[in-house]
Every structure is written in structure tokens, then in C-alpha cells.
Amino acid sequence: MSTRSRQGCWTCKRRRRRCDNARPSCQNCVERGAACEGYEVRLRWGTGIASRGHFTGADKPVKTSVPSRQKGRQRDLSKERKRRVELEGDSVDASRELELAASQRVVEDEALFNEFMNNGFNVLHSTTARDTMLLPRLPQLCQESSALYSICIAFQLALSSTVTSQFCEYFDTALRTFRSELACSTTLSDGTLTSGLLLCSIGLMHGLPWTMHLEGMHKILQSNGLDDLHHSSPTQFRIHLLEVMGVLDMACFSVGRQAPDIGIWRRYCQPAAPRYGIEPVSGLPRTLLDILAGIGAETTEQTLWDWPGESGSFLQCYLWEAHQLAGILTLRKQANSSCTPTPDNIPAWRQPAKCPADTSVLVARILASLDALRLASIERPTEDVHIMNAIVFPMFVAGSEVGILCHKPEWQQTIRKGLLGSRQCETLLSLLEELWQKEDPNLSVHELARQKGLEMGLV
């Protein structure tokens, strides 16, 4: 039986017969009287254009269909035009992608800013957030300060319990913009001042350096007549911003502070602002803030002990008493760590009056007030919805009494319950946990924070 020829003539291949490969015609075809179709290679052609080989560019397998090739400069120019068209196409696509990314970024920024206006803003206040003057002015202030919009977004991102790359990006942008704005400022507009205060708030929540921003803003304000504030008739909103700046500047409301306090509250706020009512950021009466601002100056334990208090809700009374007693503990801590002569070496008429209550009693009363405040807030959640924002200072001061807390695990648990819910509280609680673990009453929490590079706030 004949087999298919793979190297014979095309006639034998088609008939599947053995071919003898004779040239120019095989003998099988001659003997049968058939026309031998020969041995030449045949090209199979599709519907497209050849892209390789001798017939590149041809639409038929014949030499006449091969397009004439451009020579020299014309060929180079043609290639350059094709390459340019391709590059222009790529650049158009890249531009469209950038435009889409930019538009998406704008949408995300607006969503974060609206989230700050609706929710994140509440973190900045304690008991009187409903009376704030900042919220309705914020959109207009963003027009005054190019940094403020980015800082608001960074603040909203800062409320997360973890530091994200997105927060770092916005915070770095906001910081650069604010510093540039501050360097060019000669009068410090309300928008720029608001930007700086929000930037400080981000720093004190995350343990980032922030007191140098207060110093920078203070220098500009001082160069524009801050010392004559009571003669310049400032607006109520400017007084409000100065009060916020004064609260942030109080030494008792910071841990691991890197720069000394300026005394803004005592030097500028007390002469300019009315001495009644509640300061909205701290949630404290201004009369109590006047006394706390004097810690390290004229305030004594007896001054705080004798503070008569003010009328307010039950929740506010719990909060204010905790701050009053925490101020006394702060004074005692300063007296124990200072190198001044002991009271026995000081004439009786010069000795500062002391509170009669023992330190352990003060710690117990502070924690009792704060625990009662926590339980009452759960029972009456709509009475003062943001009052728990203000418990950080007394809770941390009570927890810093290592000699007492080391023997009171149940009190430690009360503090753990109180310092939950934010990155700021978690960082402060980690400092206290380390103090309790080392059980060294002489170990300064401020030195411990500085060793870790933390500059925390307690407001």
C-alpha cells in the first residue's frame, strides 16, 4: 500500500502516493499521464498583511504586491512620526488618569472634611460643643488660610487608633503649608490662628511636637500688640481663640513638654475675657482655669481647696471636682520634685497653705468622681454628650501617684476603663502602665515621656 509522500511533488502529495522525486517531473506522474505540479514551496496567505520576511507589508504572496520601502530620511521621519503619535497617545492616557485621580482625590477630601464637620469636630469640645463659635465660621476660615482645609482633613484622619500612610501624607502637607503661611504672616488672621491650634491638637493627641507652634504664633501676636489686647477691642471669636491657646499652653495640661509654658491664659485671657461662664474646649469654669493657670506661680493647695465651685449639672460637678483635686495633686508633685528648701526651713509666714486631705484620699475622691461621671453618662447619654472628652487630666494625674496605685489594682482597672477609645488615651495609659510596673515613686512621668520622644496633651 502506498504511503503519503512528505517530500514529493504536490500531485503525489495530494493523491497520497509515493513520489520518486524526479526532476523536473516525477516519473509516477509521467507514467500515469498526469501533470506534475512540481516541488516549489507554497505560501499560505490569510486576509491580513505580512509582518515579517521578504513579503513584509504585502497583501498577496507575489513580489509585485510588496510595497516599496521608503529610503533614508523619509523612512526615519516616518518612524519618528509613528513614535510621536504613540507617545502622544500615551501622554493623553496618562493625563486622563491623572485627571481622574485628582477628581477622585477631591471627592475623598470633601467627604473627609464633611465627616470632620459632622463628627470629628466634637472631639475638640467637652460640655458646651453646642455653643461653639468655630463650627459656623469654619468654611469661611478655610478661605482665609490655605492650610486650614488640609489640617481639618488630617485631624479627621488622626482620630483613627492607628497611624495610616494617608494621615502622614496629609499631616506633612498641612505642616508645610502652615509653616509657610506662618512665615509670611504679619498679622496672624483668625484662619491661620485656627490652623495652628488644630495642628497643636493633632500633635498633643499623637505625641508629636506641638508647643513650638504655640511659640511661633505667640511671637507674631506679640509683635502686633498682644500686650495691649484690652485696649484693642478684639472680637469675641478672637478672644475665644486666645482662650483655646491659653488652655493648650497651661503646663499642667501637658506631659513631656519640650518648651516652657508662655503664660498666655494669665497674661492675656484673664484681663480680656469675662471671668464667668464655661470655657468650651476644656469644659471648665473660667474661675477654675484662672487657678489652674497659676500652678507654678501664685496658686497654692489651699487656693484650689477653697475654690467654691459653680452651679452646673450633676455631671459637670463631678468633672469640676476631679479637676480641682487633680490640681492639688499636681502642686504636691511639683513640691516633692523641686529642690527648694523644705517647709521646716521656711518662716511660717512664707509657707504656702496646704490642703488638709491626704494624697490617697484625694486620689480616691478623683477616681470616685470620674467613675460616677462615667456611670451617669451611660445612664443619661443625651445630657452632656461630650463631657467624657474632659476626663483625661484628672484621670492621668491620679494614675501618676505610683506609690498608691501599685497597691490598688482595682483603682488601676478604673483608670484603664477611663482611658480607652482614642490613640491619645492609649498612649497615656501605656505610660501609666510602665510607671506601675516599675513601682518607682520618684520616676517622673514627664522624663519617661521625653525619653520616648512624646509630647502629649491632657485636654
C-alpha positions in Angstrom: 0.0 0.0 0.0 1.3 3.4 -0.9 2.1 5.9 1.8 1.8 9.6 1.9 4.7 11.5 0.5 6.0 14.2 2.6 8.9 15.4 0.3 7.5 14.6 -3.2 5.7 16.7 -5.7 2.4 18.4 -4.9 0.5 16.0 -7.2 1.7 12.9 -5.3 1.1 14.6 -2.0 -2.5 15.4 -2.9 -3.1 11.8 -4.1 -1.1 10.4 -1.2 1.2 8.3 -3.4 4.9 7.6 -3.1 6.9 10.0 -5.3 10.3 9.3 -6.7 11.3 13.0 -6.6 12.5 13.0 -10.1 13.1 16.4 -11.7 11.6 18.4 -13.3 8.6 16.0 -13.2 8.3 12.8 -11.2 8.0 9.5 -13.2 4.8 8.5 -11.4 3.0 11.5 -12.9 4.6 10.8 -16.4 3.6 7.2 -16.4 0.0 8.0 -15.5 -0.1 10.9 -17.9 -0.9 13.3 -15.1 0.5 16.9 -15.0 3.2 17.1 -12.3 2.6 20.2 -10.1 6.3 20.4 -9.1 8.1 20.8 -5.8 8.2 24.6 -5.1 7.3 25.9 -1.7 3.8 27.3 -1.5 2.9 30.1 0.9 -0.5 30.1 2.6 -1.9 33.7 2.8 -4.6 34.9 5.2 -6.7 38.1 4.9 -4.2 40.3 6.7 -0.8 41.8 5.8 2.5 40.0 6.1 4.5 41.4 9.0 7.8 39.5 8.6 10.1 38.1 6.0 10.6 39.0 2.3 6.9 39.8 1.8 6.6 42.3 4.7 3.7 44.6 4.0 2.3 42.6 1.1 -1.3 41.5 0.9 -0.6 38.7 -1.7 2.3 36.2 -1.9 3.8 37.7 -5.0 6.7 40.2 -5.4 4.5 42.7 -7.1 2.4 43.1 -4.0 5.3 44.0 -1.8 5.1 47.8 -1.1 8.1 49.9 -2.0 10.3 50.6 1.0 11.0 54.2 2.0 14.6 55.0 1.9 16.9 57.1 4.0 15.5 60.3 5.6 11.9 59.6 4.6 11.9 56.2 6.4 13.4 57.8 9.5 10.8 60.6 9.5 8.0 58.1 9.1 9.3 56.1 12.1 9.6 59.2 14.1 6.0 60.3 13.3 4.7 56.9 14.4 6.7 57.0 17.6 5.5 60.6 18.3 1.9 59.5 17.7 2.4 56.6 20.1 4.0 58.9 22.8 1.2 61.5 22.4 -1.3 58.7 22.8 0.4 57.5 26.0 0.7 61.1 27.4 -3.0 61.7 26.7 -3.9 58.4 28.5 -1.6 59.4 31.4 -3.2 62.9 31.6 -6.6 61.4 31.7 -5.5 59.1 34.5 -4.1 62.0 36.5 -7.3 64.0 36.0 -9.4 61.0 37.2 -7.1 60.5 40.2 -7.3 64.3 41.0 -11.1 64.4 40.7 -11.3 61.3 42.9 -9.0 62.9 45.5 -11.2 66.0 45.6 -14.2 63.8 46.3 -12.4 62.0 49.0 -11.2 65.2 50.6 -14.7 66.7 50.6 -16.0 63.5 52.3 -13.3 63.7 55.0 -13.9 67.4 55.6 -17.7 66.9 55.9 -17.0 64.0 58.3 -14.9 66.4 60.4 -17.6 69.0 60.4 -20.3 66.5 61.4 -18.4 64.2 63.8 -14.7 64.8 64.3 -15.2 68.4 65.3 -16.9 67.2 68.5 -13.7 65.8 69.9 -12.4 69.4 70.2 -15.0 70.2 72.9 -16.2 68.9 76.2 -19.5 70.0 77.7 -20.5 73.0 75.6 -19.9 72.0 72.0 -23.4 73.2 71.0 -22.3 76.8 71.9 -19.1 76.8 69.9 -18.3 79.8 67.7 -15.9 77.9 65.4 -18.1 75.5 63.5 -20.3 78.0 61.6 -17.2 80.0 60.7 -15.0 77.1 59.6 -15.8 77.2 55.8 -15.0 81.0 55.7 -11.8 80.5 57.7 -10.7 77.9 55.2 -10.8 80.7 52.6 -8.5 82.8 54.7 -6.0 80.0 55.4 -4.7 77.7 52.8 -3.5 75.3 55.5 -6.8 75.0 57.4 -8.6 72.7 55.0 -5.7 70.2 54.9 -5.4 70.4 58.7 -9.1 69.6 59.2 -8.8 66.5 57.0 -5.6 65.5 58.8 -7.4 65.9 62.1 -10.2 63.7 61.0 -7.7 61.0 59.9 -5.8 61.5 63.2 -8.9 60.2 65.1 -8.1 56.7 63.9 -6.5 54.4 66.5 -3.7 53.6 64.1 -1.4 55.9 62.1 -2.0 55.4 58.4 0.1 56.5 55.5 -2.8 58.7 54.4 -2.7 60.6 57.7 1.1 61.0 57.4 0.7 62.4 53.9 -2.0 65.0 54.9 -0.2 65.9 58.1 3.1 66.6 56.4 1.3 68.7 53.7 -0.6 70.6 56.4 2.5 71.2 58.5 4.5 72.5 55.5 1.6 74.8 54.4 1.1 76.1 57.9 4.8 76.9 58.4 5.0 78.7 55.1 1.8 80.6 55.9 3.1 81.5 59.4 6.4 82.7 57.9 4.6 85.1 55.5 2.1 86.3 58.1 2.4 89.7 59.7 -0.9 89.9 61.5 -2.0 86.3 62.0 -5.5 86.1 60.7 -8.2 84.1 62.5 -7.9 81.4 59.8 -4.1 81.0 60.4 -4.5 81.0 64.2 -7.2 78.3 63.9 -4.9 76.3 61.7 -2.2 76.4 64.3 -4.5 75.5 67.2 -5.8 72.5 65.3 -2.3 71.5 64.4 -1.4 71.6 68.1 -4.4 69.5 68.8 -3.2 66.8 66.4 0.3 66.9 68.0 -0.9 66.5 71.6 -3.2 63.6 70.6 -0.4 61.7 68.8 2.5 62.7 71.0 4.1 64.8 68.2 6.0 68.0 69.0 3.5 70.9 69.1 4.5 73.5 71.7 6.8 75.2 69.2 3.7 76.1 67.1 2.3 78.0 70.2 5.6 79.9 70.5 5.6 80.8 66.8 2.0 82.1 66.9 2.7 84.0 70.2 5.6 85.8 68.7 3.6 87.1 65.8 0.7 88.1 68.0 3.1 89.8 70.4 4.6 91.8 67.5 1.1 93.0 66.7 0.2 94.4 70.1 -0.9 91.4 72.0 0.2 93.0 75.3 -2.3 95.8 74.6 -5.1 93.4 73.9 -7.5 95.0 76.4 -7.1 98.3 74.6 -7.6 97.0 71.1 -11.2 95.7 71.5 -10.7 92.2 70.0 -13.7 90.3 68.6 -15.4 87.6 70.7 -14.1 85.0 68.3 -10.5 86.2 68.6 -10.9 86.1 72.4 -12.2 82.5 72.1 -9.2 81.5 70.0 -6.8 83.1 72.6 -8.6 81.2 75.4 -8.1 77.9 73.5 -4.4 78.9 73.0 -4.2 79.7 76.7 -5.6 76.3 77.7 -3.2 74.4 75.5 -0.4 76.5 77.0 -1.1 75.5 80.6 1.8 73.4 81.9 -0.5 71.2 84.0 -2.3 70.1 80.8 0.8 68.5 79.1 3.1 65.6 79.6 6.7 65.6 78.4 6.5 69.2 77.4 9.6 70.3 75.4 9.2 74.1 75.7 8.3 76.1 78.9 4.8 77.5 79.1 4.3 81.1 78.0 1.6 82.1 80.5 -0.9 83.0 77.8 -4.0 82.5 80.0 -2.8 84.6 82.9 -1.2 87.4 80.7 -3.9 87.8 78.1 -7.1 85.8 78.7 -7.8 86.9 82.3 -7.6 90.6 81.5 -9.5 90.4 78.2 -12.2 87.8 78.8 -15.1 87.9 81.3 -14.5 85.9 84.4 -17.7 83.9 84.3 -19.1 81.1 82.3 -17.5 77.9 81.0 -14.7 77.7 78.5 -16.0 75.3 75.8 -12.8 73.3 74.9 -11.9 72.3 78.4 -15.4 72.3 79.7 -14.2 74.0 82.9 -15.4 77.3 84.6 -13.1 80.2 83.8 -12.7 80.8 87.6 -11.2 77.3 88.0 -9.0 77.8 84.9 -7.7 81.0 86.5 -6.5 79.0 89.5 -5.1 76.1 87.4 -3.2 78.6 85.2 -1.4 79.8 88.4 0.1 76.4 89.2 3.8 77.1 89.4 3.2 80.7 90.2 0.8 82.1 92.9 -1.6 79.2 93.2 -1.4 77.1 96.4 -3.1 73.9 97.6 -5.3 76.0 99.8 -6.4 78.2 96.9 -7.7 75.1 95.0 -9.2 73.6 98.1 -11.1 76.8 98.8 -12.5 77.2 95.3 -16.2 77.5 96.0 -17.3 75.8 92.7 -20.1 77.0 90.4 -23.6 75.8 89.6 -23.9 73.3 86.9 -25.3 69.9 86.1 -24.5 66.9 88.2 -22.2 65.6 85.5 -20.3 68.9 85.4 -19.9 69.0 89.2 -18.3 65.5 89.1 -15.9 66.7 86.4 -15.0 70.0 88.1 -14.3 68.5 91.5 -12.0 65.9 89.8 -10.1 68.8 88.2 -9.9 70.8 91.4 -8.4 67.8 93.4 -6.1 66.9 90.5 -4.7 70.4 90.6 -3.8 69.9 94.3 -2.0 66.6 93.4 -0.1 68.4 90.7 1.1 71.1 93.1 2.2 68.4 95.6 4.1 66.5 92.8 5.9 69.7 91.9 6.8 70.5 95.5 8.2 66.9 96.1 10.3 67.1 92.9 11.6 70.6 93.4 14.9 71.4 95.0 13.5 74.3 97.1 14.0 74.2 100.9 11.6 72.1 102.9 8.8 74.0 104.7 10.7 73.5 108.0 13.4 75.8 106.7 11.0 78.5 105.6 9.4 81.0 108.0 5.8 80.2 108.9 4.5 83.3 107.3 6.1 82.3 104.0 4.9 78.7 103.9 2.2 78.0 101.3 -1.1 76.9 102.8 -1.7 73.2 102.3 -4.8 71.1 101.7 -5.6 69.0 104.8 -6.6 65.9 102.8 -4.1 63.1 102.4 -2.9 62.2 98.9 -4.6 58.8 99.0 -7.9 60.4 99.9 -7.5 62.9 97.0 -6.8 60.0 94.5 -9.8 58.1 95.8 -12.1 61.1 95.5 -10.9 61.9 92.0 -11.5 58.3 90.8 -14.8 58.2 92.6 -16.0 61.4 90.9 -14.8 60.1 87.5 -16.4 56.7 87.9 -19.7 58.4 89.0 -19.4 60.6 85.9 -18.9 57.6 83.6 -21.8 55.7 85.1 -24.1 58.8 84.9 -23.1 59.4 81.3 -24.2 55.8 80.5 -27.5 56.3 82.3 -28.2 59.8 80.8 -26.4 59.7 77.4 -28.1 62.8 76.0 -27.4 65.1 78.9 -23.8 66.1 78.2 -22.8 64.0 75.2 -19.2 65.2 75.1 -18.3 65.5 78.7 -16.2 62.4 78.8 -13.7 64.2 76.5 -12.6 66.2 79.5 -11.6 63.4 82.0 -8.1 62.9 80.7 -6.3 65.4 83.0 -7.7 64.2 86.4 -7.6 60.5 85.4 -3.9 60.8 84.4 -2.9 62.8 87.4 -4.5 60.3 89.8 -2.8 57.4 87.9 0.6 59.1 88.2 0.5 58.5 92.0 2.6 55.4 91.7 3.1 54.8 95.4 -0.7 54.5 95.9 -1.8 52.9 92.6 0.8 50.0 92.9 -1.2 48.7 95.9 -4.6 49.3 94.4 -5.2 47.1 91.4 -8.9 47.9 91.4 -8.1 51.6 91.0 -5.8 50.7 88.2 -8.7 49.0 86.5 -10.9 52.1 86.9 -8.2 54.1 85.1 -8.0 51.5 82.3 -11.7 51.8 81.8 -11.5 55.6 81.7 -8.5 55.8 79.3 -9.9 53.9 76.3 -11.2 54.9 72.9 -8.5 57.0 71.3 -4.9 56.9 70.4 -4.1 59.7 72.9 -5.7 57.8 75.8 -3.9 54.6 74.8 -0.6 56.3 74.7 -1.1 57.9 78.1 -2.3 54.6 79.6 0.9 52.9 78.3 3.0 55.5 80.2 1.0 54.8 83.4 1.3 51.0 82.9 5.1 51.4 82.7 5.1 53.5 85.9 3.0 50.9 87.8 5.3 48.1 86.5 8.5 49.8 87.7 6.9 50.8 91.1 9.3 53.8 91.5 7.5 56.8 93.1 10.5 59.0 92.2 10.3 58.2 88.5 8.9 61.3 86.7 6.3 60.6 84.0 7.5 63.7 82.2 11.0 62.3 81.9 9.6 59.0 80.8 7.6 60.7 78.0 10.6 62.7 76.9 12.8 59.6 76.7 10.2 58.2 74.3 10.0 61.4 72.3 6.4 62.1 73.3 4.9 65.5 73.9 1.3 64.6 75.0 -1.6 66.8 75.9 -4.2 66.2 78.7 -7.0 68.2 77.0 
